[in-house]
Amino acid sequence: MALEVAREVAAPAARVWDLLVDTTRWSAWGPTVAGAEIRAGGDGTRIGPGATGRVRTSLGPSLPFEVLRFDEGRRWTWSVAGIPATGHRVEPVGDDRCRVVLEVPAWAAPYLLVCRVALRRIEALATA
């Protein structure tokens, strides 16, 4: 069972999706991400189906990740160090508006607070 937080953003869904899949942008909106690199399954900076790589956390350690589900333009989920982590969704609301949803496993409910910060950052980046 997943828990989620969402935010409506005054930006096209495609622009927000680009933020969510571009590993060079993860540290700009992800409070716990200092950097990432794709090793397989992407184009070098953008994740794709089955992508694997390493994510450097803001606490220092670099951990392996794997994209578990990838629905182009809509949703992706991943595991970090073999543990199911966040899900990321974009739902168009109109031509220039979308709903961004971050999901966490129920056991990680406190992480929803971090996700709220991420959503504010995503909105700021998407509307700049």
DSSP file (Angstrom, degrees, kcal/mol; ACC not computed):
  #  RESIDUE AA STRUCTURE BP1 BP2  ACC     N-H-->O    O-->H-N    N-H-->O    O-->H-N    TCO  KAPPA ALPHA  PHI   PSI    X-CA   Y-CA   Z-CA
    1    1 A M              0   0    0      0, 0.0   105,-2.1     0, 0.0     2,-0.3   0.000 360.0 360.0 360.0 132.9    0.0    0.0    0.0
    2    2 A A  E     -A  105   0A   0    103,-0.2     2,-0.3   104,-0.1   101,-0.0  -0.829 360.0-151.6-109.3 146.7    1.3    3.4   -1.0
    3    3 A L  E     -A  104   0A   0    101,-3.1   101,-2.9    -2,-0.3     2,-0.3  -0.800  22.2-164.6-105.8 155.3    0.7    6.8    0.6
    4    4 A E  E     -A  103   0A   0     -2,-0.3     2,-0.3    99,-0.2    99,-0.2  -0.976  22.0-160.1-144.9 156.5    0.9    9.9   -1.5
    5    5 A V  E     -A  102   0A   0     97,-2.2    97,-2.6    -2,-0.3     2,-0.3  -0.960  21.4-170.0-127.8 150.1    1.1   13.7   -1.5
    6    6 A A  E     -A  101   0A   0     -2,-0.3     2,-0.3    95,-0.2    95,-0.2  -0.933  12.9-168.6-140.9 160.8    0.1   15.8   -4.5
    7    7 A R  E     -A  100   0A   0     93,-2.0    93,-2.9    -2,-0.3     2,-0.4  -0.970  22.7-130.1-150.3 134.0    0.3   19.4   -5.8
    8    8 A E  E     -A   99   0A   0     -2,-0.3     2,-0.4    91,-0.2    91,-0.2  -0.736  29.4-162.6 -85.0 133.7   -1.3   21.1   -8.7
    9    9 A V  E     -A   98   0A   0     89,-3.4    89,-2.3    -2,-0.4     2,-1.9  -0.949  24.4-132.1-124.3 135.8    1.2   23.0  -10.8
   10   10 A A  S    S+     0   0    0     -2,-0.4    87,-0.2    87,-0.2    89,-0.1  -0.460  78.5  90.0 -84.3  65.2    0.6   25.8  -13.3
   11   11 A A  S    S-     0   0    0     -2,-1.9    -2,-0.2    87,-0.1   116,-0.1  -0.980  87.0 -85.8-154.0 152.9    2.9   24.2  -15.9
   12   12 A P    >>  -     0   0    0      0, 0.0     4,-1.7     0, 0.0     3,-0.5  -0.306  36.3-122.4 -61.2 146.0    2.5   21.6  -18.8
   13   13 A A  H 3> S+     0   0    0     81,-0.3     4,-2.9    84,-0.3     5,-0.2   0.862 111.1  59.0 -57.2 -37.7    2.7   18.0  -17.7
   14   14 A A  H 3> S+     0   0    0      1,-0.2     4,-2.1     2,-0.2    -1,-0.2   0.874 103.7  51.0 -62.8 -37.2    5.6   17.4  -20.2
   15   15 A R  H <> S+     0   0    0     -3,-0.5     4,-1.4     2,-0.2    -1,-0.2   0.919 113.1  44.7 -66.6 -42.7    7.7   20.1  -18.5
   16   16 A V  H  X S+     0   0    0     -4,-1.7     4,-1.8     1,-0.2     3,-0.2   0.914 110.2  55.0 -67.9 -42.3    7.2   18.5  -15.1
   17   17 A W  H  X S+     0   0    0     -4,-2.9     4,-1.7     1,-0.2     5,-0.2   0.909 103.6  56.0 -56.0 -42.9    7.8   15.0  -16.5
   18   18 A D  H  X S+     0   0    0     -4,-2.1     4,-1.3     1,-0.2    -1,-0.2   0.891 106.4  50.4 -58.0 -40.0   11.1   16.2  -17.8
   19   19 A L  H  < S+     0   0    0     -4,-1.4    -1,-0.2    -3,-0.2    -2,-0.2   0.888 110.1  51.1 -62.7 -38.6   12.1   17.4  -14.3
   20   20 A L  H  < S+     0   0    0     -4,-1.8    -1,-0.2     1,-0.2    -2,-0.2   0.772 117.2  36.1 -73.8 -26.5   11.2   14.0  -12.9
   21   21 A V  H  < S+     0   0    0     -4,-1.7    26,-2.3    -5,-0.2     2,-0.8   0.552  92.6  93.0-105.9  -8.6   13.2   11.9  -15.3
   22   22 A D  B >X  -G   46   0B   0     -4,-1.3     3,-2.1    24,-0.2     4,-0.6  -0.769  58.9-160.8 -89.7 107.8   16.3   14.0  -15.9
   23   23 A T  T 34 S+     0   0    0     22,-3.5     4,-0.5    -2,-0.8     3,-0.4   0.735  87.9  65.4 -63.6 -22.0   18.8   12.8  -13.3
   24   24 A T  T 34 S+     0   0    0     21,-0.5    -1,-0.3     1,-0.2     4,-0.1   0.665 105.6  45.4 -72.7 -13.5   20.8   16.1  -13.7
   25   25 A R  T X> S+     0   0    0     -3,-2.1     3,-1.3    -6,-0.2     4,-1.0   0.544  85.7  91.5-102.5 -11.1   17.8   17.9  -12.1
   26   26 A W  H >X S+     0   0    0     -4,-0.6     4,-3.3    -3,-0.4     3,-0.7   0.877  85.1  52.1 -55.8 -41.5   17.0   15.5   -9.2
   27   27 A S  H 34 S+     0   0    0     -4,-0.5    -1,-0.3     1,-0.2    -2,-0.1   0.743 101.9  62.5 -69.8 -20.1   19.2   17.3   -6.8
   28   28 A A  H <4 S+     0   0    0     -3,-1.3    -1,-0.2     1,-0.1    -2,-0.2   0.803 123.7  15.5 -73.3 -28.8   17.4   20.6   -7.6
   29   29 A W  H << S+     0   0    0     -4,-1.0    92,-0.3    -3,-0.7    93,-0.2   0.634 109.2  82.0-118.5 -19.5   14.1   19.3   -6.4
   30   30 A G    ><  -     0   0    0     -4,-3.3     3,-1.9    -5,-0.3    -1,-0.1  -0.786  59.0-160.5 -93.1 107.5   14.9   16.2   -4.3
   31   31 A P  T 3  S+     0   0    0      0, 0.0    -1,-0.2     0, 0.0    -4,-0.1   0.751  92.4  44.4 -58.3 -25.4   15.9   17.2   -0.8
   32   32 A T  T 3  S+     0   0    0     25,-0.1    26,-1.8    26,-0.1     2,-0.5   0.350  97.8  88.4-101.6   6.4   17.7   13.8   -0.1
   33   33 A V  E <   +B   57   0A   0     -3,-1.9    24,-0.2    24,-0.3    -3,-0.1  -0.916  38.6 171.0-111.9 124.9   19.4   13.6   -3.5
   34   34 A A  E    S-     0   0A   0     22,-3.6     2,-0.3    -2,-0.5    23,-0.2   0.613  70.8 -35.8-100.4 -18.6   22.9   15.1   -4.1
   35   35 A G  E     -B   56   0A   0     21,-1.4    21,-3.2    -9,-0.1    -1,-0.4  -0.945  53.1-151.1 173.3 170.2   23.4   13.5   -7.5
   36   36 A A  E     -B   55   0A   0     -2,-0.3     2,-0.4    19,-0.3    19,-0.2  -0.990   0.5-160.1-158.0 154.9   22.7   10.5   -9.7
   37   37 A E  E     -B   54   0A   0     17,-2.6    17,-2.3    -2,-0.3     2,-0.4  -0.998  16.7-135.6-140.6 141.2   24.2    8.6  -12.7
   38   38 A I  E     +B   53   0A   0      6,-0.6    15,-0.3    -2,-0.4     3,-0.1  -0.786  18.7 177.9 -93.9 134.6   22.6    6.2  -15.0
   39   39 A R  E     -     0   0A   0     13,-3.5     2,-0.3    -2,-0.4    14,-0.2   0.705  69.6  -4.0-105.0 -29.1   24.5    3.0  -15.9
   40   40 A A  E    S+B   52   0A   0     12,-1.8    12,-2.7     8,-0.1    -1,-0.4  -0.984 111.3  41.0-158.1 154.2   21.9    1.3  -18.1
   41   41 A G  E    S+     0   0A   0      1,-0.3     7,-0.7    -2,-0.3    10,-0.4   0.676  97.0  71.4  83.3  18.0   18.4    1.9  -19.5
   42   42 A G  E    S-B   47   0A   0      5,-0.2    -1,-0.3     8,-0.1     5,-0.2  -0.824  88.3-102.0-146.6-172.7   18.5    5.6  -20.1
   43   43 A D  S    S-     0   0    0      3,-1.7     4,-0.1    -2,-0.3    -2,-0.0   0.182  73.8 -83.8-104.2  18.0   20.0    8.1  -22.5
   44   44 A G  S    S+     0   0    0      2,-0.4    -6,-0.6     1,-0.1     3,-0.1  -0.193 124.1  25.0 110.0 -40.9   22.8    9.2  -20.2
   45   45 A T  S    S+     0   0    0      1,-0.2   -22,-3.5    -8,-0.1     2,-0.5   0.546 112.7  66.2-126.7 -19.2   20.8   11.8  -18.2
   46   46 A R  B    S-G   22   0B   0    -24,-0.3    -3,-1.7   -23,-0.1    -2,-0.4  -0.910  75.7-131.2-111.6 130.7   17.2   10.6  -18.5
   47   47 A I  E     +B   42   0A   0    -26,-2.3    -5,-0.2    -2,-0.5    -6,-0.1  -0.337  28.2 177.4 -72.1 160.1   15.9    7.4  -17.0
   48   48 A G  E >   -     0   0A   0     -7,-0.7     3,-2.1    -8,-0.2    19,-0.2  -0.806  45.7 -37.7-145.6-173.6   13.9    5.0  -19.0
   49   49 A P  E 3  S+     0   0A   0      0, 0.0    19,-0.1     0, 0.0    -1,-0.0  -0.297 128.3   1.7 -55.5 129.3   12.3    1.6  -18.5
   50   50 A G  E 3  S+     0   0A   0     17,-0.3    -8,-0.1     1,-0.2    18,-0.1   0.589  89.5 169.5  71.4  11.7   14.5   -0.7  -16.4
   51   51 A A  E <   -     0   0A   0     -3,-2.1    16,-3.1   -10,-0.4     2,-0.3  -0.209  11.7-169.7 -57.0 144.6   17.1    2.0  -15.9
   52   52 A T  E     +BC  40  66A   0    -12,-2.7   -13,-3.5    14,-0.2   -12,-1.8  -0.938  24.2 112.7-131.5 157.2   19.8    1.3  -13.3
   53   53 A G  E     -BC  38  65A   0     12,-1.8    12,-2.4    -2,-0.3     2,-0.4  -0.942  57.1 -67.9 176.0-153.0   22.4    3.4  -11.8
   54   54 A R  E     -BC  37  64A   0    -17,-2.3   -17,-2.6    -2,-0.3     2,-0.5  -0.989  27.8-156.8-133.0 141.7   23.5    5.1   -8.6
   55   55 A V  E     -BC  36  63A   0      8,-3.0     8,-3.0    -2,-0.4     2,-0.6  -0.975  12.5-144.2-117.5 129.9   22.0    7.9   -6.5
   56   56 A R  E     -BC  35  62A   0    -21,-3.2   -22,-3.6    -2,-0.5   -21,-1.4  -0.834  20.7-143.0 -94.5 121.6   24.2    9.9   -4.2
   57   57 A T  E >   -B   33   0A   0      4,-2.9     3,-1.7    -2,-0.6   -24,-0.3  -0.401  20.9-116.4 -82.4 159.8   22.2   10.9   -1.1
   58   58 A S  T 3  S+     0   0    0    -26,-1.8   -25,-0.1     1,-0.3    -1,-0.1   0.659 116.6  61.9 -68.8 -14.0   22.5   14.2    0.7
   59   59 A L  T 3  S-     0   0    0    -27,-0.3    -1,-0.3     2,-0.2   -26,-0.1   0.516 121.4-105.7 -87.5  -6.4   23.8   12.2    3.7
   60   60 A G  S <  S+     0   0    0     -3,-1.7    -2,-0.1     1,-0.3   -26,-0.0  -0.265  79.0 114.6 119.0 -49.0   26.8   11.0    1.6
   61   61 A P        -     0   0    0      0, 0.0    -4,-2.9     0, 0.0     2,-0.5  -0.263  54.6-139.9 -66.4 146.7   26.4    7.4    0.6
   62   62 A S  E     -C   56   0A   0     -6,-0.3    -6,-0.3    -8,-0.0   -26,-0.1  -0.921  26.2-171.0-102.4 126.1   25.9    6.4   -3.1
   63   63 A L  E     -C   55   0A   0     -8,-3.0    -8,-3.0    -2,-0.5     2,-0.1  -0.888  24.0-109.2-123.4 147.9   23.4    3.7   -3.5
   64   64 A P  E     -C   54   0A   0      0, 0.0    17,-3.4     0, 0.0     2,-0.3  -0.457  35.7-168.0 -72.0 145.7   22.3    1.5   -6.4
   65   65 A F  E     -CD  53  80A   0    -12,-2.4   -12,-1.8    15,-0.2     2,-0.3  -0.939  11.5-166.8-131.1 159.3   18.8    2.2   -8.0
   66   66 A E  E     -CD  52  79A   0     13,-2.1    13,-2.3    -2,-0.3     2,-0.5  -0.978  23.7-128.4-143.7 130.0   16.6    0.4  -10.4
   67   67 A V  E     - D   0  78A   0    -16,-3.1   -17,-0.3    -2,-0.3    11,-0.3  -0.686  25.4-177.6 -77.2 122.7   13.5    1.8  -12.2
   68   68 A L  E     +     0   0A   0      9,-1.9     2,-0.4    -2,-0.5    10,-0.2   0.815  66.9  18.6 -92.5 -35.7   10.8   -0.8  -11.5
   69   69 A R  E     + D   0  77A   0      8,-1.2     8,-2.0     2,-0.0     2,-0.3  -0.999  61.6 179.8-139.8 138.9    7.9    0.7  -13.5
   70   70 A F  E     + D   0  76A   0     -2,-0.4     2,-0.7     6,-0.2     6,-0.2  -0.880   7.8 175.5-146.0 108.9    8.0    3.3  -16.3
   71   71 A D  E >>  - D   0  75A   0      4,-3.5     3,-2.8    -2,-0.3     4,-2.0  -0.912  43.6-116.5-112.8 100.1    5.0    4.7  -18.1
   72   72 A E  T 34 S+     0   0    0     -2,-0.7     4,-0.0     1,-0.3    -2,-0.0  -0.004  91.7   0.2 -44.6 127.0    6.3    7.4  -20.4
   73   73 A G  T 34 S+     0   0    0      1,-0.1    -1,-0.3   -56,-0.1   -56,-0.1   0.403 133.5  54.4  77.9  -2.3    5.0   10.8  -19.6
   74   74 A R  T <4 S-     0   0    0     -3,-2.8    16,-2.6     1,-0.3     2,-0.3   0.720 104.0  -4.7-127.5 -52.7    2.9    9.5  -16.7
   75   75 A R  E  <  +DE  71  89A   0     -4,-2.0    -4,-3.5    14,-0.2     2,-0.3  -0.999  41.3 177.6-157.0 143.9    4.6    7.5  -13.9
   76   76 A W  E     -DE  70  88A   0     12,-2.2    12,-2.6    -2,-0.3     2,-0.3  -0.986   6.5-171.7-146.9 148.1    7.8    5.9  -12.7
   77   77 A T  E     -DE  69  87A   0     -8,-2.0    -9,-1.9    -2,-0.3    -8,-1.2  -0.907   9.5-176.8-130.9 160.1    8.7    4.0   -9.6
   78   78 A W  E     -D   67   0A   0      8,-1.1     7,-2.8    -2,-0.3     2,-0.4  -0.948  22.5-130.6-149.1 168.5   12.1    2.7   -8.4
   79   79 A S  E     -DE  66  84A   0    -13,-2.3   -13,-2.1    -2,-0.3     2,-0.5  -0.955  16.7-154.3-119.7 147.2   13.9    0.8   -5.7
   80   80 A V  E >  S-DE  65  83A   0      3,-2.5     3,-1.7    -2,-0.4   -15,-0.2  -0.990  81.8  -8.4-122.9 124.8   17.0    2.2   -4.0
   81   81 A A  T 3  S-     0   0    0    -17,-3.4    -1,-0.2    -2,-0.5   -16,-0.1   0.841 131.8 -57.4  55.4  35.6   19.5   -0.4   -2.5
   82   82 A G  T 3  S+     0   0    0    -18,-0.3    -1,-0.3     1,-0.2   -17,-0.1   0.503 114.8 116.1  78.8   4.5   16.9   -3.0   -3.3
   83   83 A I  E <  S-E   80   0A   0     -3,-1.7    -3,-2.5     1,-0.0    -1,-0.2  -0.915  75.7-108.1-109.3 128.5   14.2   -1.4   -1.2
   84   84 A P  E     +E   79   0A   0      0, 0.0    -5,-0.3     0, 0.0     2,-0.1  -0.296  49.3 175.3 -53.6 131.4   11.0    0.0   -2.9
   85   85 A A  E     -     0   0A   0     -7,-2.8    23,-0.1     1,-0.3    -6,-0.1  -0.125  33.4 -24.0-119.0-146.3   11.2    3.8   -2.8
   86   86 A T  E     -     0   0A   0     18,-0.1    -8,-1.1    -9,-0.1     2,-0.3  -0.244  45.9-144.8 -73.0 154.2    9.1    6.7   -4.2
   87   87 A G  E     -EF  77 103A   0     16,-1.8    16,-2.3   -10,-0.2     2,-0.4  -0.855  12.1-153.8-109.3 153.0    6.7    6.7   -7.1
   88   88 A H  E     +EF  76 102A   0    -12,-2.6   -12,-2.2    -2,-0.3     2,-0.3  -0.993  15.3 177.0-134.5 123.7    6.4    9.8   -9.3
   89   89 A R  E     -EF  75 101A   0     12,-2.8    12,-2.4    -2,-0.4     2,-0.4  -0.951  16.1-164.2-130.1 148.9    3.3   10.6  -11.3
   90   90 A V  E     - F   0 100A   0    -16,-2.6    10,-0.2    -2,-0.3    -2,-0.0  -0.997   8.8-173.3-129.3 127.2    2.2   13.5  -13.5
   91   91 A E  E     - F   0  99A   0      8,-2.8     8,-2.8    -2,-0.4   -17,-0.1  -0.963  23.4-129.6-122.8 113.4   -1.5   13.9  -14.3
   92   92 A P  E     + F   0  98A   0      0, 0.0     6,-0.3     0, 0.0     3,-0.1  -0.349  26.4 175.8 -60.8 138.7   -2.5   16.5  -16.9
   93   93 A V  E     -     0   0A   0      4,-2.7     2,-0.3     1,-0.5     5,-0.2   0.578  68.7 -28.1-113.6 -23.8   -5.3   18.8  -15.7
   94   94 A G  E >  S- F   0  97A   0      3,-1.8     3,-1.0     1,-0.0    -1,-0.5  -0.920  84.9 -66.9-171.1-172.8   -5.3   21.1  -18.7
   95   95 A D  T 3  S+     0   0    0     -2,-0.3   -82,-0.2     1,-0.2    -1,-0.0   0.888 133.4  20.7 -60.9 -39.9   -2.9   22.4  -21.4
   96   96 A D  T 3  S+     0   0    0    -84,-0.1     2,-0.3   -83,-0.1    -1,-0.2  -0.100 117.7  70.4-122.4  34.5   -0.8   24.3  -19.0
   97   97 A R  E <   + F   0  94A   0     -3,-1.0    -4,-2.7   -87,-0.2    -3,-1.8  -0.996  49.7 167.4-151.6 143.3   -1.6   22.7  -15.7
   98   98 A C  E     -AF   9  92A   0    -89,-2.3   -89,-3.4    -2,-0.3     2,-0.5  -0.968  31.7-120.9-150.7 167.2   -0.9   19.3  -14.1
   99   99 A R  E     -AF   8  91A   0     -8,-2.8    -8,-2.8    -2,-0.3     2,-0.5  -0.961  24.0-156.1-112.0 126.7   -1.1   17.4  -10.8
  100  100 A V  E     -AF   7  90A   0    -93,-2.9   -93,-2.0    -2,-0.5     2,-0.4  -0.901  11.5-170.0-105.9 131.1    2.2   16.0   -9.5
  101  101 A V  E     -AF   6  89A   0    -12,-2.4   -12,-2.8    -2,-0.5     2,-0.5  -0.977  10.1-165.7-125.7 131.0    2.0   13.1   -7.2
  102  102 A L  E     -AF   5  88A   0    -97,-2.6   -97,-2.2    -2,-0.4     2,-0.3  -0.969  13.1-160.8-114.0 133.2    4.8   11.5   -5.1
  103  103 A E  E     -AF   4  87A   0    -16,-2.3   -16,-1.8    -2,-0.5   -99,-0.2  -0.858   8.7-175.6-114.0 145.1    4.1    8.1   -3.6
  104  104 A V  E     -A    3   0A   0   -101,-2.9  -101,-3.1    -2,-0.3   -18,-0.1  -0.984  35.9 -99.0-134.7 149.4    5.9    6.4   -0.7
  105  105 A P  E >   -A    2   0A   0      0, 0.0     3,-2.2     0, 0.0  -103,-0.2  -0.348  40.0-112.7 -60.6 149.1    5.4    2.9    0.8
  106  106 A A  G >  S+     0   0    0   -105,-2.1     3,-1.5     1,-0.3  -104,-0.1   0.838 116.8  60.5 -55.0 -36.2    3.2    2.9    3.9
  107  107 A W  G 3  S+     0   0    0      1,-0.3    -1,-0.3  -106,-0.2  -105,-0.1   0.694 103.0  53.5 -67.4 -15.5    6.2    2.0    6.1
  108  108 A A  G X   +     0   0    0     -3,-2.2     3,-2.3     1,-0.2     4,-0.3   0.004  67.9 134.8-106.1  27.4    7.9    5.2    5.0
  109  109 A A  G X   +     0   0    0     -3,-1.5     3,-2.2     1,-0.3     4,-0.3   0.816  64.7  61.6 -48.9 -40.9    5.1    7.6    5.9
  110  110 A P  G >  S+     0   0    0      0, 0.0     3,-1.5     0, 0.0     4,-0.5   0.781  90.7  70.5 -59.7 -23.0    7.4   10.2    7.6
  111  111 A Y  G <> S+     0   0    0     -3,-2.3     4,-2.0     1,-0.3     3,-0.3   0.650  76.2  81.9 -68.3 -13.8    9.1   10.6    4.2
  112  112 A L  H <> S+     0   0    0     -3,-2.2     4,-1.9    -4,-0.3    -1,-0.3   0.826  84.4  60.2 -59.5 -30.2    5.9   12.3    3.0
  113  113 A L  H <> S+     0   0    0     -3,-1.5     4,-1.4    -4,-0.3    -1,-0.2   0.908 105.4  46.9 -63.6 -41.4    7.2   15.5    4.7
  114  114 A V  H  > S+     0   0    0     -4,-0.5     4,-2.2    -3,-0.3    -2,-0.2   0.886 109.4  55.2 -64.8 -39.2   10.3   15.4    2.5
  115  115 A C  H  X S+     0   0    0     -4,-2.0     4,-2.5     1,-0.2    -2,-0.2   0.851 101.7  56.9 -64.7 -34.7    8.0   14.8   -0.5
  116  116 A R  H  X S+     0   0    0     -4,-1.9     4,-1.8     2,-0.2    -1,-0.2   0.912 107.7  48.0 -62.2 -41.7    6.1   17.9    0.3
  117  117 A V  H  X S+     0   0    0     -4,-1.4     4,-2.2     1,-0.2    -2,-0.2   0.926 110.5  52.4 -62.6 -44.3    9.3   20.0    0.1
  118  118 A A  H  X S+     0   0    0     -4,-2.2     4,-2.8     1,-0.2    -2,-0.2   0.902 106.6  52.9 -59.1 -42.4   10.1   18.2   -3.2
  119  119 A L  H  X S+     0   0    0     -4,-2.5     4,-2.4     1,-0.2    -1,-0.2   0.895 108.0  50.3 -62.8 -40.1    6.7   19.2   -4.6
  120  120 A R  H  X S+     0   0    0     -4,-1.8     4,-2.3     2,-0.2    -1,-0.2   0.910 112.7  47.5 -63.0 -41.2    7.2   22.8   -3.8
  121  121 A R  H  X S+     0   0    0     -4,-2.2     4,-2.5   -92,-0.3    -2,-0.2   0.902 109.8  52.2 -67.0 -41.0   10.6   22.7   -5.5
  122  122 A I  H  X S+     0   0    0     -4,-2.8     4,-2.7   -93,-0.2     5,-0.2   0.931 110.1  49.3 -60.0 -45.8    9.2   21.0   -8.6
  123  123 A E  H  X S+     0   0    0     -4,-2.4     4,-1.9     1,-0.2    -2,-0.2   0.934 110.8  49.7 -59.7 -46.4    6.6   23.7   -8.8
  124  124 A A  H  X S+     0   0    0     -4,-2.3     4,-0.6     1,-0.2    -1,-0.2   0.907 114.6  44.4 -60.6 -42.5    9.2   26.5   -8.5
  125  125 A L  H >< S+     0   0    0     -4,-2.5     3,-0.5     1,-0.2    -1,-0.2   0.899 114.1  49.2 -68.4 -40.8   11.4   24.9  -11.2
  126  126 A A  H 3< S+     0   0    0     -4,-2.7    -1,-0.2     1,-0.2    -2,-0.2   0.760 116.7  40.8 -72.5 -25.4    8.5   24.1  -13.6
  127  127 A T  H 3<        0   0    0     -4,-1.9    -1,-0.2    -5,-0.2    -2,-0.2   0.419 360.0 360.0-104.3   0.9    7.0   27.6  -13.4
  128  128 A A    <<        0   0    0     -4,-0.6    -1,-0.2    -3,-0.5    -2,-0.1   0.498 360.0 360.0 -69.8 360.0   10.3   29.6  -13.5
